[in-house]
Amino acid sequence: MTDLLALTAELVDVASESFAEAALVGRIEADLRAVPGLDVTRVGDNVVARTALGRAERVILAGHTDTVPAVDGNGRARIEGDTLWGVGSTDMKSGVAVMLDLARTVTAPAVDVTWVFYAREEVAAAHSGLGELVEKRPDLLAGDLAILGEPTDATVEAGCQGTLRAELTLVGARAHIARPWMGRNAIHRLADVLAAVAAVPERRPVLAGCEYREALQAVGVEGGVAGNVVPDRAMVTLNHRFAPDRTLEEAVAHVRATVAPFMGDGDAFEVVDAAPAAAPAVDHPLLARVIERHGLAVRAKLGWTDVARFAALGVPAANLGPGDATLAHSADERVARAPIETCHAVLSDLIG
Amino acid sequence: MTDLLALTAELVDVASESFAEAALVGRIEADLRAVPGLDVTRVGDNVVARTALGRAERVILAGHTDTVPAVDGNGRARIEGDTLWGVGSTDMKSGVAVMLDLARTVTAPAVDVTWVFYAREEVAAAHSGLGELVEKRPDLLAGDLAILGEPTDATVEAGCQGTLRAELTLVGARAHIARPWMGRNAIHRLADVLAAVAAVPERRPVLAGCEYREALQAVGVEGGVAGNVVPDRAMVTLNHRFAPDRTLEEAVAHVRATVAPFMGDGDAFEVVDAAPAAAPAVDHPLLARVIERHGLAVRAKLGWTDVARFAALGVPAANLGPGDATLAHSADERVARAPIETCHAVLSDLIG
């Protein structure tokens, strides 16, 4: 069996900071092209490899090739015992190593498999290589179930919550500060809005056994003209994370309804960023089977991840990968051998 | 009698934007030095001229020489009928013209008189030429009553309200926005503070027949770390204008008490700018006499003015000058002959 910690170290040593991933992508592409029976397509810095065995079902295994910038000299892999240090070791070259090894070795899977290695996940969503594939070659992403190898410490993080950001602008009327009754203070108007936002009861819906936990938070506030002027404008930015039992439209309506009682003429409510939630895929028979067989822990994914891109294409998706997400992006980023081997075994079983 | 509109036009034509006042100051200084019996002292771009007649009382007549920048070609004086257009015509070269003419013509006043022409009033208080005199030569500013020639449309604006700005910083704890219960949202904490500030009842004390009107307003607010982070810091800037029956210390205590119920560990309250109020001087016998004789309208001054610098030196002070303050600093700045002549008559009577 392949030494997966060593393979991960090999991949760590091919630097692949976002937008500078060509060397690693080239290496992966070459490996895939050497596998008989794989149909390999390169789209920009993304590589997709597909079996065409005529199976009843198709599983997509996907991972991103980029990393955040190296920090404090962690650009090179360092192994001590069964632990590997280095940027990307957790997020997510250990997951990529598992997938690359399975692509090379499981040549007659029980399902058809699509391997997706995509670029630029660690930067703004607009740059995502997976987004590029969705736009240019959605046909390559067709399938019945998708697993993303993001670090979950070999547990299943089911679906993901949706996210939206909205800017609420409240207007007023300027006046000299010595005569505030001639104006209307837009900053004072924030009081009711912020109180209402903070008072929204927390929804914790349970879907397919996974408890989600919604959030509505003010993440930015600004206002003011000058030290001696009653301000005529104040803005608050709200961030809402919503469970997969709500559509994006329903989530927007919820936020709007929360602030609507305090809005009037001239005020504005604008959604500036939004992405839908993804339903948990854990009741999909293929995934449910390996969860049971391997006794995998399952929990709701509260943050937004690329599983939502698959969900939007109609492909149920979940996160499952080695590595501890809390170590990602840190100078101390590292991964242990055991969860890498667990993931290898689970995914091998999933497609085997 | 001097044509005061023409004299004002002469002064408008000697440009004197803040920090570029030397030409006008030189002109005024030369005029004053030509008057027998005046003791003239120049301190930087400030000129002080004093009689020394051994009178029982001393009146200070003060005005600033600078203007805001010219706009839309109003840097040159233009007279049509009895109206003069031009930058500074209202604020306050008409007042300076009245004072300069009186200094040259009233050579045997009934009181001793100190004429103060000072620099840089139209910029930040820290640059004030009157502040420079207070610091370097407070002896030159001794007296029993001070009149500032700021534009009041020939009414008396009595004393002035004090002003203070304070910054209240509220802290929280950062967390990823998908897990807000791990943190504490500092922006949400603003809700109670802003509601309390907006709910402070308005005090309108009447002092010496003048009704003041206090104000407490949020003039700036800021907070936020990133679109996906529960913010750990929010700041609101408060501006308080307070009536002359409160000391600066009492005013600070009032603002602090308003926000104190909502403050906790790590929060900060800092006074960043403050100036005391000035009591109305309208009950001073010299001023009361001309108010009655000339039927002058009297009202409380709500904004802060340099009268407070005199009040701080123990000199009762009021604003009285020609010109409509609402026209100051506008492209359409102008002054009419009548209020200039009224002020001339009133001040002549005051010192005569």
Interface residues (C-beta under 8 A of the other chain):
Chain A: Q161 R165 H176 I177 A178 R179 P180 W181 N185 I187 H188 L190 A191 D192 V193 L194 A195 V197 A198 R213 A215 Q217 A218 V219 G220 V221 E222 G223 G224 V225 A226 G227 N228 V229 V230 P231 A234 V236 T237 N239 R241 D273 L302 G303 W304
Chain B: Q161 T163 R165 H176 I177 A178 R179 P180 W181 N185 I187 H188 L190 A191 D192 V193 L194 A195 V197 A198 R213 A215 Q217 A218 V219 G220 V221 E222 G223 G224 V225 A226 G227 N228 V229 V230 P231 A234 V236 T237 N239 R241 D273 L302 G303 W304
